[in-house]
Amino acid sequence: MTEQRLLVVGTIGGVDISADVINLGTAVPVSITLTADYTMISPPGYPARPAFTGAATPQYPHTVPSGTSLLLLACEAAALIAAGGATLNG
């Protein structure tokens, strides 16, 4: 059985988006396009999103509109794609 460590990182339409952060230290940025509005939260210990690196850190919760392309850690991107809230770019 594969170990999972799920962490709620945001919501789409009121439904929690839980990322598997078991291998967070090896996560790489992934480019996605949102297909639904995504409200990000900032759970304790979760790193800054790559999309906001070098930019002013948004206040959380922070809603990103549908149609936005951004970089997220692979675990968060995979959770959004699995929930039908995003598509993979490239």
Biopython code that builds the backbone (N, CA, C, O; Angstrom):
import numpy as np
from Bio.PDB.StructureBuilder import StructureBuilder

atoms = [
    (1, "MET", "N", (0.834, -1.174, 0.000)),
    (1, "MET", "CA", (0.000, 0.000, 0.000)),
    (1, "MET", "C", (0.886, 1.246, 0.000)),
    (1, "MET", "O", (1.840, 1.336, 0.773)),
    (2, "THR", "N", (0.571, 2.191, -0.856)),
    (2, "THR", "CA", (1.339, 3.419, -0.964)),
    (2, "THR", "C", (0.863, 4.414, 0.085)),
    (2, "THR", "O", (-0.333, 4.673, 0.214)),
    (3, "GLU", "N", (1.810, 4.967, 0.828)),
    (3, "GLU", "CA", (1.465, 5.952, 1.849)),
    (3, "GLU", "C", (1.071, 7.269, 1.200)),
    (3, "GLU", "O", (1.679, 7.688, 0.215)),
    (4, "GLN", "N", (0.062, 7.917, 1.748)),
    (4, "GLN", "CA", (-0.357, 9.237, 1.307)),
    (4, "GLN", "C", (-0.380, 10.166, 2.506)),
    (4, "GLN", "O", (-0.650, 9.748, 3.632)),
    (5, "ARG", "N", (-0.094, 11.421, 2.247)),
    (5, "ARG", "CA", (-0.226, 12.453, 3.278)),
    (5, "ARG", "C", (-0.976, 13.604, 2.619)),
    (5, "ARG", "O", (-0.373, 14.459, 1.970)),
    (6, "LEU", "N", (-2.296, 13.619, 2.793)),
    (6, "LEU", "CA", (-3.138, 14.599, 2.123)),
    (6, "LEU", "C", (-3.237, 15.880, 2.940)),
    (6, "LEU", "O", (-3.373, 15.849, 4.163)),
    (7, "LEU", "N", (-3.166, 17.005, 2.237)),
    (7, "LEU", "CA", (-3.245, 18.322, 2.842)),
    (7, "LEU", "C", (-4.182, 19.168, 1.992)),
    (7, "LEU", "O", (-3.986, 19.281, 0.782)),
    (8, "VAL", "N", (-5.190, 19.760, 2.605)),
    (8, "VAL", "CA", (-6.113, 20.623, 1.871)),
    (8, "VAL", "C", (-5.372, 21.913, 1.525)),
    (8, "VAL", "O", (-4.877, 22.619, 2.404)),
    (9, "VAL", "N", (-5.307, 22.209, 0.202)),
    (9, "VAL", "CA", (-4.569, 23.381, -0.284)),
    (9, "VAL", "C", (-5.483, 24.429, -0.903)),
    (9, "VAL", "O", (-5.029, 25.517, -1.258)),
    (10, "GLY", "N", (-6.782, 24.106, -1.036)),
    (10, "GLY", "CA", (-7.721, 25.055, -1.606)),
    (10, "GLY", "C", (-9.063, 24.405, -1.856)),
    (10, "GLY", "O", (-9.313, 23.272, -1.447)),
    (11, "THR", "N", (-9.935, 25.157, -2.547)),
    (11, "THR", "CA", (-11.263, 24.644, -2.874)),
    (11, "THR", "C", (-11.666, 25.060, -4.279)),
    (11, "THR", "O", (-11.218, 26.078, -4.804)),
    (12, "ILE", "N", (-12.521, 24.244, -4.866)),
    (12, "ILE", "CA", (-13.183, 24.565, -6.144)),
    (12, "ILE", "C", (-14.666, 24.348, -5.895)),
    (12, "ILE", "O", (-15.100, 23.238, -5.587)),
    (13, "GLY", "N", (-15.432, 25.412, -6.031)),
    (13, "GLY", "CA", (-16.872, 25.302, -5.815)),
    (13, "GLY", "C", (-17.232, 24.776, -4.444)),
    (13, "GLY", "O", (-18.235, 24.078, -4.291)),
    (14, "GLY", "N", (-16.428, 25.099, -3.441)),
    (14, "GLY", "CA", (-16.701, 24.645, -2.084)),
    (14, "GLY", "C", (-16.206, 23.249, -1.771)),
    (14, "GLY", "O", (-16.350, 22.787, -0.639)),
    (15, "VAL", "N", (-15.622, 22.562, -2.750)),
    (15, "VAL", "CA", (-15.094, 21.209, -2.551)),
    (15, "VAL", "C", (-13.589, 21.297, -2.278)),
    (15, "VAL", "O", (-12.850, 21.933, -3.030)),
    (16, "ASP", "N", (-13.146, 20.654, -1.200)),
    (16, "ASP", "CA", (-11.723, 20.675, -0.843)),
    (16, "ASP", "C", (-10.851, 20.041, -1.915)),
    (16, "ASP", "O", (-11.211, 19.019, -2.499)),
    (17, "ILE", "N", (-9.705, 20.653, -2.168)),
    (17, "ILE", "CA", (-8.666, 20.088, -3.030)),
    (17, "ILE", "C", (-7.537, 19.653, -2.106)),
    (17, "ILE", "O", (-6.905, 20.483, -1.453)),
    (18, "SER", "N", (-7.289, 18.351, -2.054)),
    (18, "SER", "CA", (-6.273, 17.784, -1.164)),
    (18, "SER", "C", (-5.099, 17.272, -1.972)),
    (18, "SER", "O", (-5.254, 16.394, -2.821)),
    (19, "ALA", "N", (-3.928, 17.821, -1.707)),
    (19, "ALA", "CA", (-2.701, 17.409, -2.391)),
    (19, "ALA", "C", (-1.969, 16.371, -1.545)),
    (19, "ALA", "O", (-1.933, 16.470, -0.319)),
    (20, "ASP", "N", (-1.391, 15.384, -2.207)),
    (20, "ASP", "CA", (-0.579, 14.367, -1.526)),
    (20, "ASP", "C", (0.826, 14.928, -1.369)),
    (20, "ASP", "O", (1.589, 14.973, -2.334)),
    (21, "VAL", "N", (1.174, 15.355, -0.158)),
    (21, "VAL", "CA", (2.448, 16.030, 0.090)),
    (21, "VAL", "C", (3.524, 15.094, 0.636)),
    (21, "VAL", "O", (4.506, 15.554, 1.220)),
    (22, "ILE", "N", (3.348, 13.780, 0.451)),
    (22, "ILE", "CA", (4.302, 12.813, 0.991)),
    (22, "ILE", "C", (5.708, 13.030, 0.438)),
    (22, "ILE", "O", (6.686, 12.813, 1.153)),
    (23, "ASN", "N", (5.829, 13.459, -0.831)),
    (23, "ASN", "CA", (7.143, 13.706, -1.447)),
    (23, "ASN", "C", (7.313, 15.171, -1.808)),
    (23, "ASN", "O", (7.853, 15.495, -2.865)),
    (24, "LEU", "N", (6.862, 16.042, -0.946)),
    (24, "LEU", "CA", (6.878, 17.468, -1.220)),
    (24, "LEU", "C", (8.283, 17.997, -1.509)),
    (24, "LEU", "O", (8.448, 18.900, -2.329)),
    (25, "GLY", "N", (9.274, 17.453, -0.854)),
    (25, "GLY", "CA", (10.644, 17.924, -1.047)),
    (25, "GLY", "C", (11.178, 17.693, -2.446)),
    (25, "GLY", "O", (12.146, 18.341, -2.844)),
    (26, "THR", "N", (10.576, 16.791, -3.202)),
    (26, "THR", "CA", (11.041, 16.516, -4.564)),
    (26, "THR", "C", (10.080, 17.060, -5.613)),
    (26, "THR", "O", (10.250, 16.807, -6.805)),
    (27, "ALA", "N", (9.066, 17.811, -5.170)),
    (27, "ALA", "CA", (8.059, 18.333, -6.101)),
    (27, "ALA", "C", (8.668, 19.387, -7.024)),
    (27, "ALA", "O", (9.521, 20.176, -6.618)),
    (28, "VAL", "N", (8.220, 19.379, -8.241)),
    (28, "VAL", "CA", (8.678, 20.359, -9.229)),
    (28, "VAL", "C", (7.478, 21.170, -9.714)),
    (28, "VAL", "O", (6.344, 20.698, -9.643)),
    (29, "PRO", "N", (7.719, 22.387, -10.206)),
    (29, "PRO", "CA", (6.608, 23.176, -10.738)),
    (29, "PRO", "C", (6.030, 22.556, -12.008)),
    (29, "PRO", "O", (6.759, 22.045, -12.857)),
    (30, "VAL", "N", (4.714, 22.613, -12.116)),
    (30, "VAL", "CA", (3.991, 22.096, -13.271)),
    (30, "VAL", "C", (3.082, 23.214, -13.775)),
    (30, "VAL", "O", (2.445, 23.908, -12.983)),
    (31, "SER", "N", (3.024, 23.383, -15.084)),
    (31, "SER", "CA", (2.182, 24.418, -15.685)),
    (31, "SER", "C", (0.789, 23.863, -15.960)),
    (31, "SER", "O", (0.629, 22.850, -16.642)),
    (32, "ILE", "N", (-0.214, 24.545, -15.415)),
    (32, "ILE", "CA", (-1.613, 24.140, -15.608)),
    (32, "ILE", "C", (-2.446, 25.346, -16.009)),
    (32, "ILE", "O", (-2.032, 26.492, -15.831)),
    (33, "THR", "N", (-3.634, 25.070, -16.557)),
    (33, "THR", "CA", (-4.634, 26.107, -16.803)),
    (33, "THR", "C", (-5.889, 25.704, -16.040)),
    (33, "THR", "O", (-6.394, 24.592, -16.193)),
    (34, "LEU", "N", (-6.383, 26.623, -15.219)),
    (34, "LEU", "CA", (-7.575, 26.347, -14.427)),
    (34, "LEU", "C", (-8.814, 26.297, -15.317)),
    (34, "LEU", "O", (-8.969, 27.117, -16.222)),
    (35, "THR", "N", (-9.686, 25.340, -15.057)),
    (35, "THR", "CA", (-10.959, 25.236, -15.771)),
    (35, "THR", "C", (-12.118, 25.611, -14.851)),
    (35, "THR", "O", (-13.284, 25.528, -15.236)),
    (36, "ALA", "N", (-11.780, 26.024, -13.634)),
    (36, "ALA", "CA", (-12.759, 26.484, -12.649)),
    (36, "ALA", "C", (-12.055, 27.482, -11.741)),
    (36, "ALA", "O", (-10.831, 27.448, -11.608)),
    (37, "ASP", "N", (-12.819, 28.366, -11.119)),
    (37, "ASP", "CA", (-12.226, 29.275, -10.139)),
    (37, "ASP", "C", (-11.649, 28.442, -8.995)),
    (37, "ASP", "O", (-12.286, 27.505, -8.516)),
    (38, "TYR", "N", (-10.432, 28.796, -8.561)),
    (38, "TYR", "CA", (-9.728, 28.039, -7.535)),
    (38, "TYR", "C", (-9.383, 28.963, -6.375)),
    (38, "TYR", "O", (-8.655, 29.941, -6.545)),
    (39, "THR", "N", (-9.906, 28.649, -5.200)),
    (39, "THR", "CA", (-9.595, 29.428, -4.011)),
    (39, "THR", "C", (-8.471, 28.730, -3.260)),
    (39, "THR", "O", (-8.662, 27.667, -2.670)),
    (40, "MET", "N", (-7.296, 29.350, -3.296)),
    (40, "MET", "CA", (-6.121, 28.804, -2.619)),
    (40, "MET", "C", (-6.144, 29.206, -1.151)),
    (40, "MET", "O", (-6.577, 30.302, -0.795)),
    (41, "ILE", "N", (-5.671, 28.298, -0.313)),
    (41, "ILE", "CA", (-5.430, 28.635, 1.084)),
    (41, "ILE", "C", (-3.941, 28.425, 1.337)),
    (41, "ILE", "O", (-3.224, 27.905, 0.482)),
    (42, "SER", "N", (-3.491, 28.827, 2.495)),
    (42, "SER", "CA", (-2.083, 28.680, 2.842)),
    (42, "SER", "C", (-1.962, 27.832, 4.098)),
    (42, "SER", "O", (-1.841, 28.361, 5.203)),
    (43, "PRO", "N", (-1.995, 26.493, 3.921)),
    (43, "PRO", "CA", (-1.908, 25.636, 5.104)),
    (43, "PRO", "C", (-0.530, 25.743, 5.766)),
    (43, "PRO", "O", (0.467, 25.972, 5.080)),
    (44, "PRO", "N", (-0.468, 25.582, 7.070)),
    (44, "PRO", "CA", (0.820, 25.662, 7.771)),
    (44, "PRO", "C", (1.840, 24.687, 7.190)),
    (44, "PRO", "O", (1.540, 23.510, 6.995)),
    (45, "GLY", "N", (3.030, 25.175, 6.919)),
    (45, "GLY", "CA", (4.107, 24.336, 6.414)),
    (45, "GLY", "C", (4.138, 24.152, 4.914)),
    (45, "GLY", "O", (5.116, 23.624, 4.384)),
    (46, "TYR", "N", (3.076, 24.579, 4.197)),
    (46, "TYR", "CA", (3.052, 24.425, 2.745)),
    (46, "TYR", "C", (3.870, 25.554, 2.132)),
    (46, "TYR", "O", (3.703, 26.712, 2.516)),
    (47, "PRO", "N", (4.757, 25.237, 1.181)),
    (47, "PRO", "CA", (5.629, 26.273, 0.617)),
    (47, "PRO", "C", (4.874, 27.269, -0.263)),
    (47, "PRO", "O", (3.742, 27.028, -0.681)),
    (48, "ALA", "N", (5.533, 28.389, -0.530)),
    (48, "ALA", "CA", (4.965, 29.382, -1.437)),
    (48, "ALA", "C", (4.789, 28.742, -2.807)),
    (48, "ALA", "O", (5.622, 27.946, -3.240)),
    (49, "ARG", "N", (3.706, 29.089, -3.484)),
    (49, "ARG", "CA", (3.464, 28.535, -4.818)),
    (49, "ARG", "C", (4.471, 29.112, -5.797)),
    (49, "ARG", "O", (4.765, 30.306, -5.742)),
    (50, "PRO", "N", (5.020, 28.266, -6.717)),
    (50, "PRO", "CA", (5.978, 28.740, -7.699)),
    (50, "PRO", "C", (5.446, 29.914, -8.533)),
    (50, "PRO", "O", (6.222, 30.771, -8.956)),
    (51, "ALA", "N", (4.130, 29.956, -8.771)),
    (51, "ALA", "CA", (3.548, 31.037, -9.573)),
    (51, "ALA", "C", (3.751, 32.391, -8.910)),
    (51, "ALA", "O", (3.754, 33.419, -9.586)),
    (52, "PHE", "N", (3.922, 32.399, -7.592)),
    (52, "PHE", "CA", (4.050, 33.666, -6.877)),
    (52, "PHE", "C", (5.478, 33.938, -6.412)),
    (52, "PHE", "O", (5.714, 34.919, -5.707)),
    (53, "THR", "N", (6.425, 33.097, -6.789)),
    (53, "THR", "CA", (7.813, 33.305, -6.406)),
    (53, "THR", "C", (8.325, 34.581, -7.063)),
    (53, "THR", "O", (8.206, 34.760, -8.276)),
    (54, "GLY", "N", (8.887, 35.451, -6.261)),
    (54, "GLY", "CA", (9.412, 36.705, -6.793)),
    (54, "GLY", "C", (8.351, 37.778, -6.950)),
    (54, "GLY", "O", (8.669, 38.911, -7.312)),
    (55, "ALA", "N", (7.104, 37.443, -6.686)),
    (55, "ALA", "CA", (6.018, 38.413, -6.770)),
    (55, "ALA", "C", (5.495, 38.662, -5.361)),
    (55, "ALA", "O", (5.823, 37.934, -4.425)),
    (56, "ALA", "N", (4.700, 39.674, -5.230)),
    (56, "ALA", "CA", (4.089, 39.939, -3.934)),
    (56, "ALA", "C", (3.241, 38.729, -3.537)),
    (56, "ALA", "O", (2.474, 38.210, -4.348)),
    (57, "THR", "N", (3.379, 38.293, -2.315)),
    (57, "THR", "CA", (2.599, 37.150, -1.839)),
    (57, "THR", "C", (1.152, 37.583, -1.654)),
    (57, "THR", "O", (0.883, 38.570, -0.969)),
    (58, "PRO", "N", (0.226, 36.859, -2.253)),
    (58, "PRO", "CA", (-1.183, 37.242, -2.119)),
    (58, "PRO", "C", (-1.701, 36.978, -0.706)),
    (58, "PRO", "O", (-1.137, 36.176, 0.039)),
    (59, "GLN", "N", (-2.752, 37.648, -0.366)),
    (59, "GLN", "CA", (-3.439, 37.376, 0.898)),
    (59, "GLN", "C", (-4.274, 36.111, 0.693)),
    (59, "GLN", "O", (-4.872, 35.922, -0.366)),
    (60, "TYR", "N", (-4.311, 35.259, 1.694)),
    (60, "TYR", "CA", (-5.084, 34.021, 1.609)),
    (60, "TYR", "C", (-6.285, 34.096, 2.528)),
    (60, "TYR", "O", (-6.199, 34.678, 3.609)),
    (61, "PRO", "N", (-7.409, 33.516, 2.117)),
    (61, "PRO", "CA", (-7.606, 32.783, 0.871)),
    (61, "PRO", "C", (-7.530, 33.712, -0.340)),
    (61, "PRO", "O", (-7.882, 34.890, -0.271)),
    (62, "HIS", "N", (-7.057, 33.142, -1.456)),
    (62, "HIS", "CA", (-6.835, 33.892, -2.696)),
    (62, "HIS", "C", (-7.515, 33.142, -3.845)),
    (62, "HIS", "O", (-7.186, 31.987, -4.116)),
    (63, "THR", "N", (-8.460, 33.799, -4.516)),
    (63, "THR", "CA", (-9.176, 33.134, -5.614)),
    (63, "THR", "C", (-8.534, 33.482, -6.946)),
    (63, "THR", "O", (-8.343, 34.652, -7.280)),
    (64, "VAL", "N", (-8.205, 32.433, -7.703)),
    (64, "VAL", "CA", (-7.623, 32.571, -9.035)),
    (64, "VAL", "C", (-8.716, 32.176, -10.023)),
    (64, "VAL", "O", (-9.277, 31.086, -9.917)),
    (65, "PRO", "N", (-9.027, 33.058, -10.992)),
    (65, "PRO", "CA", (-10.151, 32.771, -11.895)),
    (65, "PRO", "C", (-9.870, 31.663, -12.914)),
    (65, "PRO", "O", (-8.729, 31.419, -13.306)),
    (66, "SER", "N", (-10.940, 31.017, -13.318)),
    (66, "SER", "CA", (-10.888, 30.016, -14.381)),
    (66, "SER", "C", (-10.229, 30.631, -15.618)),
    (66, "SER", "O", (-10.434, 31.808, -15.914)),
    (67, "GLY", "N", (-9.446, 29.838, -16.333)),
    (67, "GLY", "CA", (-8.753, 30.305, -17.530)),
    (67, "GLY", "C", (-7.351, 30.796, -17.268)),
    (67, "GLY", "O", (-6.600, 31.059, -18.207)),
    (68, "THR", "N", (-6.982, 30.926, -15.996)),
    (68, "THR", "CA", (-5.643, 31.382, -15.631)),
    (68, "THR", "C", (-4.649, 30.237, -15.768)),
    (68, "THR", "O", (-4.915, 29.119, -15.328)),
    (69, "SER", "N", (-3.499, 30.523, -16.381)),
    (69, "SER", "CA", (-2.391, 29.551, -16.429)),
    (69, "SER", "C", (-1.401, 29.926, -15.342)),
    (69, "SER", "O", (-1.068, 31.099, -15.174)),
    (70, "LEU", "N", (-0.933, 28.934, -14.608)),
    (70, "LEU", "CA", (0.040, 29.203, -13.562)),
    (70, "LEU", "C", (0.857, 27.963, -13.251)),
    (70, "LEU", "O", (0.513, 26.852, -13.655)),
    (71, "LEU", "N", (1.945, 28.175, -12.526)),
    (71, "LEU", "CA", (2.802, 27.084, -12.076)),
    (71, "LEU", "C", (2.431, 26.731, -10.642)),
    (71, "LEU", "O", (2.298, 27.601, -9.782)),
    (72, "LEU", "N", (2.268, 25.442, -10.408)),
    (72, "LEU", "CA", (2.016, 24.938, -9.069)),
    (72, "LEU", "C", (2.908, 23.724, -8.840)),
    (72, "LEU", "O", (3.386, 23.108, -9.793)),
    (73, "LEU", "N", (3.132, 23.382, -7.571)),
    (73, "LEU", "CA", (3.878, 22.157, -7.304)),
    (73, "LEU", "C", (3.112, 20.976, -7.873)),
    (73, "LEU", "O", (1.883, 20.991, -7.937)),
    (74, "ALA", "N", (3.843, 19.963, -8.282)),
    (74, "ALA", "CA", (3.239, 18.810, -8.952)),
    (74, "ALA", "C", (2.096, 18.195, -8.156)),
    (74, "ALA", "O", (1.097, 17.779, -8.743)),
    (75, "CYS", "N", (2.218, 18.130, -6.837)),
    (75, "CYS", "CA", (1.160, 17.500, -6.026)),
    (75, "CYS", "C", (-0.135, 18.309, -6.075)),
    (75, "CYS", "O", (-1.220, 17.732, -6.134)),
    (76, "GLU", "N", (-0.033, 19.630, -6.050)),
    (76, "GLU", "CA", (-1.228, 20.480, -6.112)),
    (76, "GLU", "C", (-1.830, 20.446, -7.515)),
    (76, "GLU", "O", (-3.049, 20.384, -7.674)),
    (77, "ALA", "N", (-0.964, 20.488, -8.534)),
    (77, "ALA", "CA", (-1.438, 20.414, -9.922)),
    (77, "ALA", "C", (-2.170, 19.100, -10.168)),
    (77, "ALA", "O", (-3.231, 19.092, -10.792)),
    (78, "ALA", "N", (-1.618, 17.992, -9.687)),
    (78, "ALA", "CA", (-2.244, 16.677, -9.878)),
    (78, "ALA", "C", (-3.612, 16.620, -9.188)),
    (78, "ALA", "O", (-4.559, 16.053, -9.734)),
    (79, "ALA", "N", (-3.716, 17.201, -7.999)),
    (79, "ALA", "CA", (-4.990, 17.202, -7.277)),
    (79, "ALA", "C", (-6.040, 18.016, -8.027)),
    (79, "ALA", "O", (-7.202, 17.615, -8.101)),
    (80, "LEU", "N", (-5.635, 19.153, -8.581)),
    (80, "LEU", "CA", (-6.570, 19.986, -9.348)),
    (80, "LEU", "C", (-7.032, 19.275, -10.622)),
    (80, "LEU", "O", (-8.215, 19.306, -10.959)),
    (81, "ILE", "N", (-6.105, 18.643, -11.320)),
    (81, "ILE", "CA", (-6.440, 17.926, -12.549)),
    (81, "ILE", "C", (-7.380, 16.763, -12.237)),
    (81, "ILE", "O", (-8.362, 16.548, -12.948)),
    (82, "ALA", "N", (-7.080, 16.016, -11.176)),
    (82, "ALA", "CA", (-7.928, 14.877, -10.788)),
    (82, "ALA", "C", (-9.341, 15.327, -10.417)),
    (82, "ALA", "O", (-10.305, 14.588, -10.619)),
    (83, "ALA", "N", (-9.460, 16.537, -9.875)),
    (83, "ALA", "CA", (-10.770, 17.051, -9.471)),
    (83, "ALA", "C", (-11.518, 17.703, -10.627)),
    (83, "ALA", "O", (-12.650, 18.160, -10.466)),
    (84, "GLY", "N", (-10.877, 17.742, -11.796)),
    (84, "GLY", "CA", (-11.515, 18.361, -12.965)),
    (84, "GLY", "C", (-11.441, 19.873, -12.971)),
    (84, "GLY", "O", (-12.171, 20.529, -13.714)),
    (85, "GLY", "N", (-10.560, 20.434, -12.147)),
    (85, "GLY", "CA", (-10.446, 21.887, -12.041)),
    (85, "GLY", "C", (-9.337, 22.501, -12.852)),
    (85, "GLY", "O", (-9.166, 23.720, -12.835)),
    (86, "ALA", "N", (-8.561, 21.672, -13.578)),
    (86, "ALA", "CA", (-7.440, 22.194, -14.343)),
    (86, "ALA", "C", (-7.043, 21.199, -15.433)),
    (86, "ALA", "O", (-7.387, 20.018, -15.389)),
    (87, "THR", "N", (-6.312, 21.721, -16.404)),
    (87, "THR", "CA", (-5.708, 20.877, -17.436)),
    (87, "THR", "C", (-4.206, 21.147, -17.450)),
    (87, "THR", "O", (-3.751, 22.237, -17.103)),
    (88, "LEU", "N", (-3.460, 20.149, -17.851)),
    (88, "LEU", "CA", (-2.010, 20.250, -17.935)),
    (88, "LEU", "C", (-1.620, 21.011, -19.190)),
    (88, "LEU", "O", (-2.165, 20.746, -20.262)),
    (89, "ASN", "N", (-0.694, 21.945, -19.080)),
    (89, "ASN", "CA", (-0.177, 22.661, -20.243)),
    (89, "ASN", "C", (1.000, 21.915, -20.844)),
    (89, "ASN", "O", (1.810, 21.316, -20.136)),
    (90, "GLY", "N", (1.075, 21.965, -22.172)),
    (90, "GLY", "CA", (2.218, 21.421, -22.882)),
    (90, "GLY", "C", (2.273, 19.964, -22.837)),
    (90, "GLY", "O", (3.189, 19.363, -23.397)),
]
sb = StructureBuilder()
sb.init_structure("model")
sb.init_model(0)
sb.init_chain("A")
sb.init_seg("    ")
for serial, (resi, resn, name, xyz) in enumerate(atoms, 1):
    if name == "N":
        sb.init_residue(resn, " ", resi, " ")
    sb.init_atom(name, np.array(xyz, "f"), 0.0, 1.0, " ", f" {name:<3s}", serial, name[0])
structure = sb.get_structure()
